[in-house]
Amino acid sequence: MRTIKTDILIFGAGIAGLWLLNRLRGAGYSVLLLEQEHLGGHETLNANGIIHGGLKFGLSAMLHDVEDLDDMPALWRDCLAGHGDLNLSGVKVLSEHQYLWSEASLAARATTFFASRLIAGQVQAAEGAARPGVLQNAAFAGSAYRLADMVIDMPSLVQKLTATHKSCIYKISPQNCHIETDDKHNTTAVFITAAGVEPLRIHPTRVILAGGQGNAALLEDLGLHEPEMERRRVHMVMLKRAELPSFYAHCLGTSRNPRITITTHPTRDGEKVWYLGGELADEGGPRDERLQTEFAQRELKELLPWVDLRGARYKTLKIDRILPAGDRGLFRPDNAFVECSGNNIIAWPCKITLAPNLGRQVLAQLQKAGVVPEHKQPEEALPLLYPEMGQPIWETLFN
Ligand SMILES: Cc1cc2nc3c(=O)[nH]c(=O)nc-3n(C[C@H](O)[C@H](O)[C@H](O)COP(=O)(O)OP(=O)(O)OC[C@H]3O[C@@H](n4cnc5c(N)ncnc54)[C@H](O)[C@@H]3O)c2cc1C
């Protein structure tokens, strides 16, 4: 049996695991990352990719306090420019800005709501040619704003985060991976067996659970009952058409969330997909695919009647958003969730946007616990495969 010592062992190659791999390698730690499916995670590749600035858009937010995220778009912009927490230069930005539009009936309230932010420069009124093409149509009578939020192409982000650390990432199957713990639930070793290869025993100083929804099973393996995880089901809608304008916008609604959120994603076959979320998805859980599609079609007809969507093909996706259970995710919406239990660190970013915050929190935890880089990165590759690159669901669903 081959024995390896590593400073950090990460489970999961979604944004959480990949961001931490890059941050911790950059800080000098030896890191191994194990992934049970493909690179890019489950939630990560199927996200809209909006780097949120934290504004809430609904009327309820206009009446109550608004939670502002830290200035995450600025941190991401630094990374994209190559001088932030990570070097993300070359990652594709789908849109420099996410926009917000309101129907004419809500325009006055939107102006009032945004007044202070307009002054602070977080939001800018978008008029005439400054509006996205879709909202330049003469039939549009509402108001439009440009937010600080930008939209990132998730496959290109995953490519970038994996490119320089290929020798640290390995594919496992959960059946062949056994976690050994002591009576305080510390991880003492992780055993990996695979047919035809020498079994491996990994001794990590710290283990990071970055498995998204898979953290539930990992916690069970460790004999831990906390922290509990919450799944929030959303029912996203995808609309595919060769001719589709690029549009990145939220429509102001009367509740806490946007009535509809639209992002546009180029597909490998040269077409485009509009990926629809917001209230439409949050409340679409009980609707089946047909009802959800019809609902989305009605919304688009009512909100953007001048956009030609004839012949578009529709698909829907029911997917869970993973958050720590109870109020933990809501009390600190401007922070990723990081909790230590013995030598295990449990991480849920809660949003892609919060990955920089996740990285900073984990590094702070390691420093607080006195965990310094101690072991070398293995010189010889482990006898395990490199996981395949995953792809967003719309690349396969329409075939
Ligand atoms: C529809 C939707 C849209 C979203 N849009 C946005 C957005 O616009 N902006 C934003 O900021 N956030 C958005 N989010 C939230 C964001 O996508 C998630 O918070 C984030 O992607 C979670 O990343 P993760 O790495 O924790 O999980 P995941 O991306 O799910 O990755 C977890 C990985 O761990 C692996 N894994 C699990 N168990 C194991 C194990 N035992 N061993 C090895 N590997 C394991 C899985 O195979 C997977 O690859 C959206 C979420 C959804 C669902």
The ligand as an SDF file (V2000), in Angstrom:
LIG
                    3D

 53 58  0  0  0  0  0  0  0  0999 V2000
  -29.8250   27.0410  -11.0520 C   0  0  0  0  0  0  0  0  0  0  0  0
  -28.7660   27.7270  -10.2140 C   0  0  0  0  0  0  0  0  0  0  0  0
  -28.3070   28.9700  -10.5980 C   0  0  0  0  0  0  0  0  0  0  0  0
  -27.3250   29.6170   -9.8120 C   0  0  0  0  0  0  0  0  0  0  0  0
  -26.8800   30.8200  -10.2280 N   0  0  0  0  0  0  0  0  0  0  0  0
  -25.9330   31.4510   -9.4970 C   0  0  0  0  0  0  0  0  0  0  0  0
  -25.4280   32.7090   -9.9380 C   0  0  0  0  0  0  0  0  0  0  0  0
  -25.8260   33.2490  -10.9710 O   0  0  0  0  0  0  0  0  0  0  0  0
  -24.4940   33.3180   -9.1560 N   0  0  0  0  0  0  0  0  0  0  0  0
  -24.0310   32.7610   -8.0080 C   0  0  0  0  0  0  0  0  0  0  0  0
  -23.2010   33.3900   -7.3520 O   0  0  0  0  0  0  0  0  0  0  0  0
  -24.4710   31.5520   -7.5800 N   0  0  0  0  0  0  0  0  0  0  0  0
  -25.4020   30.8880   -8.2930 C   0  0  0  0  0  0  0  0  0  0  0  0
  -25.8630   29.6560   -7.8930 N   0  0  0  0  0  0  0  0  0  0  0  0
  -25.2930   29.0310   -6.6800 C   0  0  0  0  0  0  0  0  0  0  0  0
  -23.9700   28.3490   -7.0030 C   0  0  0  0  0  0  0  0  0  0  0  0
  -24.0790   27.6670   -8.2250 O   0  0  0  0  0  0  0  0  0  0  0  0
  -23.5700   27.3700   -5.8970 C   0  0  0  0  0  0  0  0  0  0  0  0
  -23.5790   28.0230   -4.6430 O   0  0  0  0  0  0  0  0  0  0  0  0
  -22.1610   26.8040   -6.1330 C   0  0  0  0  0  0  0  0  0  0  0  0
  -21.9790   26.4350   -7.4790 O   0  0  0  0  0  0  0  0  0  0  0  0
  -21.9360   25.5740   -5.2600 C   0  0  0  0  0  0  0  0  0  0  0  0
  -20.6460   25.0860   -5.5310 O   0  0  0  0  0  0  0  0  0  0  0  0
  -20.0890   23.7730   -4.8360 P   0  0  0  0  0  0  0  0  0  0  0  0
  -18.6860   23.6050   -5.2850 O   0  0  0  0  0  0  0  0  0  0  0  0
  -20.3640   23.8260   -3.3830 O   0  0  0  0  0  0  0  0  0  0  0  0
  -21.0340   22.5920   -5.3780 O   0  0  0  0  0  0  0  0  0  0  0  0
  -21.0720   21.8440   -6.7820 P   0  0  0  0  0  0  0  0  0  0  0  0
  -20.8630   22.7700   -7.9130 O   0  0  0  0  0  0  0  0  0  0  0  0
  -22.3440   21.0620   -6.8130 O   0  0  0  0  0  0  0  0  0  0  0  0
  -19.8250   20.8510   -6.7580 O   0  0  0  0  0  0  0  0  0  0  0  0
  -19.7230   19.8060   -5.8400 C   0  0  0  0  0  0  0  0  0  0  0  0
  -18.8150   18.7300   -6.4310 C   0  0  0  0  0  0  0  0  0  0  0  0
  -18.4730   17.7930   -5.4020 O   0  0  0  0  0  0  0  0  0  0  0  0
  -18.4990   16.4920   -5.9550 C   0  0  0  0  0  0  0  0  0  0  0  0
  -18.6710   15.5290   -4.8580 N   0  0  0  0  0  0  0  0  0  0  0  0
  -19.7590   15.3610   -4.0770 C   0  0  0  0  0  0  0  0  0  0  0  0
  -19.5420   14.3910   -3.1720 N   0  0  0  0  0  0  0  0  0  0  0  0
  -18.2630   13.9300   -3.3830 C   0  0  0  0  0  0  0  0  0  0  0  0
  -17.4680   12.9130   -2.7740 C   0  0  0  0  0  0  0  0  0  0  0  0
  -17.9190   12.1620   -1.7700 N   0  0  0  0  0  0  0  0  0  0  0  0
  -16.2340   12.7020   -3.2600 N   0  0  0  0  0  0  0  0  0  0  0  0
  -15.7530   13.4490   -4.2990 C   0  0  0  0  0  0  0  0  0  0  0  0
  -16.4680   14.4140   -4.9170 N   0  0  0  0  0  0  0  0  0  0  0  0
  -17.7200   14.6560   -4.4570 C   0  0  0  0  0  0  0  0  0  0  0  0
  -19.6590   16.5270   -6.9330 C   0  0  0  0  0  0  0  0  0  0  0  0
  -19.5670   15.4850   -7.8800 O   0  0  0  0  0  0  0  0  0  0  0  0
  -19.4800   17.9150   -7.5500 C   0  0  0  0  0  0  0  0  0  0  0  0
  -18.6050   17.8510   -8.6520 O   0  0  0  0  0  0  0  0  0  0  0  0
  -26.8230   28.9930   -8.6520 C   0  0  0  0  0  0  0  0  0  0  0  0
  -27.2790   27.7250   -8.2840 C   0  0  0  0  0  0  0  0  0  0  0  0
  -28.2280   27.0890   -9.0580 C   0  0  0  0  0  0  0  0  0  0  0  0
  -28.7100   25.7210   -8.6750 C   0  0  0  0  0  0  0  0  0  0  0  0
  1  2  1  0
  2  3  1  0
  2 52  2  0
  3  4  2  0
  4  5  1  0
  4 50  1  0
  5  6  2  0
  6  7  1  0
  6 13  1  0
  7  8  2  0
  7  9  1  0
  9 10  1  0
 10 11  2  0
 10 12  1  0
 12 13  2  0
 13 14  1  0
 14 15  1  0
 14 50  1  0
 15 16  1  0
 16 17  1  0
 16 18  1  0
 18 19  1  0
 18 20  1  0
 20 21  1  0
 20 22  1  0
 22 23  1  0
 23 24  1  0
 24 25  2  0
 24 26  1  0
 24 27  1  0
 27 28  1  0
 28 29  2  0
 28 30  1  0
 28 31  1  0
 31 32  1  0
 32 33  1  0
 33 34  1  0
 33 48  1  0
 34 35  1  0
 35 36  1  0
 35 46  1  0
 36 37  1  0
 36 45  1  0
 37 38  2  0
 38 39  1  0
 39 40  1  0
 39 45  2  0
 40 41  1  0
 40 42  2  0
 42 43  1  0
 43 44  2  0
 44 45  1  0
 46 47  1  0
 46 48  1  0
 48 49  1  0
 50 51  2  0
 51 52  1  0
 52 53  1  0
M  END
$$$$
